[in-house]
Amino acid sequence: MTKSVVRNFFSLTFIQATNFLLPLILIPFIIRVVGVEKFGVITFVQAFSVILTTIVDYGFNLTATREISIYRNNGPELSRIFSSVLWTKMLLFVGALILAVVVAFAVPQYRPIALPMLGGLTIVFGNAIFPVWFFLGMERTRELAVLNLAGKSLCAILIVTLIKEQSQFILVILFFGIGSILVGALALCLIYFKMRIQIVKPEREEIKKQLVENKEFFLSNIAIASVLNMNLPILNLISTNRTVIGDFSVAERITYACWQVISAFSQSIYPHLCQLTKEPNGFGLIKTFYRKFYVPFQVVLIGGVAVLFFLSEQIVFVVTGEWNHEIATLLRIMCPSLVLIGFNLPANLIYLAYDLKKSYTTIFVSTAIFNIILSTALGIYWNGTGIAIGMVITHFFLTLVLHIHLKKYPALFLFQR
């Protein structure tokens, strides 16, 4: 078990590092060719694509991972789950496509960048056909790492070799999408030909069942996506200064690169936590598991964030190729949010592993509303700085509520003696 968790963690850390470090390596090149303003457009489109991806995902990254983990040794059941989830996601992608067209052309502030926004749909489609949830549930993370590296490497090669002038900035978005689609296609081939999972058209009732059973996690995931990705859309609505948007984009991108390590740790231990819930003394085993794995991880995380805070000027120079005090200041403001995400992780996974859908959804929807109101208000007065402050306050609010609300379930409260 220990070897499995450690192997999954390092494989998923490698995946998340690839997802964000390759773009970070490319940032100096992209900024030099297309400029800070167009870079801000690119990162906004990526944030918008994440929100659409969350709609298409519909909570399957949690619920389907859990089901696959439980039925991993039952071939027919795996084929049924895999097929119904994949077909459902394709239908949801059609809905996301329609929504993207409406938003891009109906919101006046977004019309000038409508074409790049629609180009971001290639990213959404690639993520839709890439069944990360299946590989996580099966704990086949090595395959994930290899596939992901292949797609991202292709994307990087295309950008470096073909992007030559500012007017080509939309190609950067399309190349990110091509990488995602390649990874998804290769993953489907691996599952079908190597793992022998059958892909069949599910009954209409099966798709309806997936939509109904996952609606609460869908709402919570939309809320989570809003908390993590609405900052740039809000800044685009309240500010016309593309340089300010570009500076905020760089600081946020560095912060999220670090956040991926936390995400990798969460994804690596989640399938095992789901299995522990089925044991007679499941919660006791989970607390022991947390002491063994989570506590050391959080200590390392705090140390890493401290380095990020004190070396922010140097890190920004490495990423952008220039000394930029504004970006470094924004990065320092955002740093505490990483520690807070680490602190809310244990309670967060308890809600998921024990299938506490209603409570989980209520908490994250409330946090999303709180974040939108707070970030908009602070952003109006202090632009990117205000939204960065709002980010930290939001994560503090979320951490506090997650742990306090868990006291409603005394048997699952992490701090009971």
N, C-alpha and C positions, 0 to 999 in steps of 0.2 A: 504493500500500500504506500509506504513512504517513498519508495523508488518511483512509483507511478505518479504521485503528486509532484515530486521534484522534477521528473522528466516532463510532465505536462506544463509545469510552471516555466521552465526554461524554453520549451518549444513555443509556448504562447508569448513569452517575453520576446523571443526572437521575431515572432510574427508582428507583434505590435511595434517593436523597434523598427522593423522593415517598413511598416505602414507609415511611420512618421519620420524616421531618421532619413530615409531616402528623399522625401520632399524637403526636409530641412537642409540636406546637403545641396539640393537643387535651388533653394531660395536665393542665394547670391547670384546664381546664373539667371534665374527668372527675373529678379528685380533689375539686374543690369540690362536685360534685353527689353522687357516690357514696361519697366518703371514701377514705382511704388503704388500709383493710383490703379493701374491695371492688375497689379498683384492683389490689391484689396478686392477687386471684382472677382478674381479667381478664388480667393478664400471665402468670400461671401457665397459664391455658387457652391463651394464644397459644403458649407454649413447648411445651405438650403437643401442640398442633396442628402445630407445626413437626416434631416427631418423627414424627407420623402421616403428614404430608406427605412426609417422607423415605422412609417405607415405600412409599408410593404411587409416588413418583418412581422408586425402584428403581435409581438410578444413571443414568437416561436423560438427566439434565441434562448428563452428561459423554459417555456413549457415543453417544447419539442426536445430540447436537450435532456430534460428530466425524463420524458417518456422513453427516449432512445437509451438512456442510461439504465432504466429499469428493464427494458425488453431487449437488451443488446444480444442475448443468446437465442432469441426467437426470430428466425428468419422471416416467416410469413408476416409476423406482426411488424417487423422492421420495414418491410416493403409497403405495408398498408400505411403506416405512419409517414414514411418518406414521401410516398406518392400524394397523399392527401395534403400534406403541408406544401409541397412544391406547386401543385396545381392551384391551391388557394393563394399562394404568393403571386402567381402569374395574374390572377384576376385582380388582386390588389394593386399590382403594377399598372394595370390599365387605369384604375381609379386615380393613382398617383400622377399618371401622365396628364389626365384631364385636369386635375387640380393645379399642376404646374403651369399649364397653358393659361388657365383662368387667372392665377396670381400674377404671372409674368406680364399679362396685358391689361389687367383690371386695376392694378395698383400703379398710380402715376409715377411714383419714385422708382419703380422697378422696370418701367417700359424701356428706358435707354439700354438696359442690360438684359432684355428679354431673351435674345438669342443665346448668350452664354448660359442663362438659366435653363433653357431647354436642352442645351448641350450637356448639362449636368445629368440629364436623364440616362445617359450612357453609364454613368457611375451607379445610378440607382438600379438599372437593369442587371449590371454585373453582380452587384451584391445580392439581388433577388435570386439569381440562379446559383449562387455559391452557398451550399448548405453547411455553413460553419457549425450549426447546431447539431448536425449529424455526426461530424467528426469529433466534436466535443463530447457528445453523449457516448460515443464509442471509445473515447480517449485515444484517438488516432491523431495526435497533435503533430507528429513528425511529418506526416503527409501534408498537413496544413501549412507547415513552415516552408516546405519545399515549393509547393504550389504558389504560395504567396510571394516568395522571393522571385520566382520566375516572372510572374505578372508585373511586379513592381520594377524589376530590372528592365523589362521591355519598355515600360513607361518612361523610365529615366533615360534610356538610350534614345528613344524617339524624341524626347524633349531636347536633349543636348545636341542632337544631330540635325534636327529639322526646324527648331525655333530660331529665327534669325532677326526678326524685327517686331516692333510693338504691335502691329496690326494682326500678328499671328497669335495673340494671347489666348484666343478661344481654342486654338489647337492644344494648348496645355491642358485644358479641361477635357477635351476629347481623348487625349492620350491617357489621362487618368482613367477614363471610362473604358478604353480599349484594354488596359491592363486588368481591370476588374472583370470584364467579360471573358478574357482569356482564362483567368484563374477559375471562374465559375464553370466554363465549358470543360476544362481539364478535370475539375473535381467531379463533375457528373459522369464523365467517362470512367474515372477511377472507381466510383461507386458502382456503376453498372457492370463494367467488365471484370474488375478485380474482386470486388466485394460481393458480386452476384446479387445485388439488390434490384428487384424488379420495379420498373416504373409503369404503373397502370393508371388509367383514368378513373378517378374515384366517383362514387355516386354523388348526386347533388346533395343528398342528406349528410354525407360525410363532410363535404365542404362547409355546409351550414353548421354542422356540429363544431368544426374547428373555429369558425367565426364566433359562435356563441360562447364556447368554453374559454376562448382567449381574449374576450372583449375587455375584461378588467385589466389584464396585463398589457393589452394594447393601450388602454388609457394611461396606465402608469408609465409605459415606455415613451409615449408621446410627451408626457409630462417631463420625464427624464431628459429626453432630447431637447425639450424647450429650455430646461435648466442649463444644459451644457452647450446648446448651439443657437439660442435665440439672441445672444449678445450682439453678434454682427448684423443680423437683420434689423434689430432695434436701432443700432448705430447708423445703419444706412437710411433708416426712416427719419431720424432726427438730426442728422448732420449731412451737409453737402460738401464738406471738406474731405476730399479723397485721400489726402496725406494723413489726416487723423485716422481715417478708417484703415489705411495701409499700416500705420504704426501699431494700431491695436491688433490687427490681424497677425503681425509677426509675433508679438508678445503672447497672444492667445495660442498660436501654433506651437511655440516652445513649451508653454504650460501643458498643453494637451499631449505633447510628445512624452512628457514625464508621466502624465496621467495614464498612458497606455501600459506602463509597468504595473500600476495598481489594477488595471483592468485584466491584465494577463494573470496576475495572482488570483484575482476573483474567479476568473473562468477556470483556472486550473484546479481549484479546490471545490468548486460548486458541485460537479457530478458526485464527488465522494461524500459531500455533506448530504446530498439527496439519499444516498445509500445508507448513511448512518441513521437517518430519520426512521428507517424501517427496523432498526435494532431495538430490543427491549429497553435498554438504557441509552437510547439514542442521544438525548440531549446532554447527558453526562459525558458521552464519548465525544460529542461536538465541542464541549468546553475544554476537554483535555486536548483535542486536536487544535483548537485555537491557541492554547497556551504554547503548544509545541511549534506551530507554524506562524500564526498571525503576529504574536508579540515580537519575535525577532524581526519579522518583516517590517512592522511599524517603526521599530527603532532605526532600522536602516533607512526607511523612507524619510524620517525626520532629519537624519544626517544628510541625506541627499538634497533635501529641500533647503537646508541651511547653506550648503555649497552653492546651490542655484541662486539663492538670495544674495550672498556676499560676492559672488563672481558674475553677477548679472551683466555688468558692462562688458566684461571680456567675452561672455557667452553670446551676447548680441553682436559683438564685432565678428566672432567666428561665423555666426549664422548669416549675417547680412553683408559682411565685408566692409562695414563702416562703423565708426563710433556714433551711437545714437542714444543720447541721454533720455529722450522721451520714451523710447521703447524699453530701455532698461528700467525706468521708473515704473512703467506699467507692469513689467514682469515681476518686480519686487512686490508690488501691491497684490498680484495674483498668487504669489507663492503660498500664503497660508491656506488657500483653498485646497491645495494638494494634501496637506496634513489632515484637514478636516474630512476629505474624502476617505482617507485611510481610517480615520476614527469611526466613520459611519458604516464601514464595510461589514463588521461582524453582525450587527443588527440587521443590516440590509439583506444579507444572505440567509439569516434565520427566517425572515418573512417569506423569502422565495422557497427555501427548502421545505418549509412546513405549509406551503401553499396558502398563505394568509392574504389572498388576493384583494379582498375588500379594504382591509387596513392599509395595505401597501399602495393601492391605487389612491385612496383618500389622501394619504400623506404626500405623495408625489404630485398629485393634481393641485393640492393646496400650495405646495412649494413652488410649482410652476407659475401659478397666479401671483404669488408673493414676489417671485423673481421678476416677472414681466413688469409689474407695477413699480417695484423698487428701482430696477435698472432704468426704466424709462424716465422716472422722476429724477434720479441722480444724473442720468445721461443728458437730460435737457440743460442742467446747470453746469456740469463739468465734463461733458463729452465722454471720451474714452476713459478718462480717470474715474468718473462717476460710475460707469458701468463696471469697471474693474473692482471698485469698492463694493458695488452691489453683488458681484460674483462671490466675494468672500463672505459677506453677510448672509447670502442665500445658503451657502454650504454649512455655515454655522447653524442656521435655523433648521436645516434638514437633519443634521447630525443630532441636534437636541431633540427634535420631534420623534425621530426614529427610535431612540433609546427610551424616551419617556413613554411613548405609546406602547412599547413592548411590555411595560408593566401591567397592561391589561391582561396579559397572558403570563401569570406568575410562574408557571412551569417552564416558560421559555425565557424568562428575564435573565440576562447574562450576568448581572451583578449581584444576584442572590447568593447568600452563603450556603 
